[in-house]
Amino acid sequence: MTLSLGMITCDSTDPVPLAAWWAEQVGGTVADPFDGTFLMVRIDTIPVQLAFQLVEDPTPGKNRIHYDFAAPDLEAEVDRLLAAGATLVDRRGDESFAWVTLADPQGNQFCVTSSADAEAELSDG
């Protein structure tokens, strides 16, 4: 028997606006079957859902698990995310593989790289 990934969940003290923000960024739809305490973002292009659950206290320190996204045009996507309310954490990598670390409106870090770099990295690995 093996595991299959079905959902990646993020803790939040205010999950409703965070789920809405992420749904807008990934072109997903929000399902809220539990009255704002656990929301799911369904994305048609991938089999995994993003989820956001209500917690009383935020997780201290840097989040240990984060989302990694790929986009056809890295700089255009970073500009779009910044305009939508993300904040820049750092630009990383080098000319062979570069990515940008951002934080969503509640401070959760995530990374974006170019689709071409991601495909090249996977095929080299």
C-alpha positions as CSV (number, residue, x, y, z in Angstrom):
1,M,0.0,0.0,0.0
2,T,1.2,3.5,-0.8
3,L,0.0,7.0,0.2
4,S,-1.4,9.5,-2.3
5,L,-1.4,13.2,-1.8
6,G,-4.8,14.7,-1.7
7,M,-4.5,17.9,0.2
8,I,-2.0,20.4,1.5
9,T,-3.3,22.2,4.6
10,C,-2.3,25.6,6.0
11,D,-3.1,26.7,9.6
12,S,-4.6,30.1,9.9
13,T,-6.2,32.3,12.6
14,D,-8.4,33.7,9.8
15,P,-8.7,31.1,7.0
16,V,-11.6,32.6,5.0
17,P,-9.8,35.5,3.4
18,L,-6.6,33.4,3.1
19,A,-8.5,30.7,1.2
20,A,-10.1,33.3,-1.1
21,W,-6.7,34.9,-1.8
22,W,-5.1,31.6,-2.7
23,A,-8.1,30.6,-4.9
24,E,-7.7,33.8,-6.8
25,Q,-4.0,33.2,-7.3
26,V,-4.3,29.6,-8.5
27,G,-7.6,30.0,-10.4
28,G,-9.4,27.7,-8.0
29,T,-12.7,27.7,-6.2
30,V,-13.4,27.8,-2.5
31,A,-15.5,25.2,-0.7
32,D,-16.5,26.1,2.8
33,P,-18.5,23.1,4.2
34,F,-17.5,23.8,7.8
35,D,-18.6,27.4,8.4
36,G,-15.2,29.0,8.0
37,T,-13.3,26.6,10.2
38,F,-11.9,24.4,7.3
39,L,-11.9,25.6,3.7
40,M,-10.7,23.8,0.6
41,V,-9.5,25.4,-2.7
42,R,-10.2,23.1,-5.6
43,I,-7.9,23.6,-8.6
44,D,-9.0,22.0,-11.9
45,T,-5.5,21.6,-13.3
46,I,-4.1,19.5,-10.4
47,P,-5.4,16.6,-8.4
48,V,-4.3,18.1,-5.0
49,Q,-6.4,20.6,-3.1
50,L,-5.2,23.4,-0.9
51,A,-6.9,23.6,2.5
52,F,-7.0,26.3,5.2
53,Q,-8.0,25.4,8.7
54,L,-8.8,27.6,11.7
55,V,-6.4,27.5,14.6
56,E,-6.3,29.6,17.7
57,D,-2.6,30.4,17.6
58,P,-0.4,30.7,14.6
59,T,2.5,28.3,14.1
60,P,5.6,30.1,15.5
61,G,8.6,30.6,13.3
62,K,9.0,29.9,9.6
63,N,6.6,27.4,8.1
64,R,8.3,24.0,7.6
65,I,6.2,23.0,4.6
66,H,5.5,25.4,1.8
67,Y,4.0,25.5,-1.6
68,D,6.3,25.5,-4.7
69,F,4.7,26.8,-7.9
70,A,5.9,27.1,-11.5
71,A,4.9,29.8,-14.0
72,P,5.6,30.3,-17.7
73,D,7.0,33.8,-17.0
74,L,8.6,34.0,-13.6
75,E,9.0,37.8,-13.4
76,A,5.4,38.5,-14.7
77,E,4.0,36.1,-12.1
78,V,6.0,37.6,-9.3
79,D,4.8,41.0,-10.3
80,R,1.2,39.8,-10.3
81,L,1.5,38.1,-6.9
82,L,3.1,41.2,-5.4
83,A,0.3,43.4,-6.8
84,A,-2.2,41.0,-5.3
85,G,-0.8,41.4,-1.8
86,A,2.1,38.9,-1.5
87,T,5.4,40.2,-0.1
88,L,8.9,39.5,-1.4
89,V,11.1,37.4,0.9
90,D,14.1,36.8,-1.3
91,R,15.3,36.0,-4.8
92,R,17.3,32.8,-4.8
93,G,19.3,30.5,-7.1
94,D,21.5,31.3,-10.0
95,E,21.4,31.4,-13.8
96,S,20.8,27.6,-14.0
97,F,17.9,27.5,-11.6
98,A,16.3,30.5,-10.0
99,W,13.2,30.9,-7.8
100,V,11.6,33.7,-5.8
101,T,10.3,33.2,-2.2
102,L,7.2,35.2,-1.4
103,A,4.8,35.3,1.5
104,D,1.0,35.4,1.3
105,P,-1.0,38.0,3.1
106,Q,-0.7,36.1,6.4
107,G,3.0,35.6,6.1
108,N,3.1,32.0,4.9
109,Q,6.1,31.5,2.6
110,F,5.9,30.0,-0.9
111,C,8.2,29.8,-3.9
112,V,7.7,30.4,-7.6
113,T,10.1,29.3,-10.4
114,S,9.8,29.3,-14.1
115,S,8.1,26.3,-15.7
116,A,11.1,25.8,-18.0
117,D,13.5,25.8,-15.1
118,A,11.3,23.4,-13.1
119,E,11.1,21.0,-16.1
120,A,14.8,21.2,-16.7
121,E,15.5,20.5,-13.0
122,L,13.2,17.5,-13.0
123,S,14.7,16.0,-16.2
124,D,18.3,16.5,-14.9
125,G,17.5,14.8,-11.6
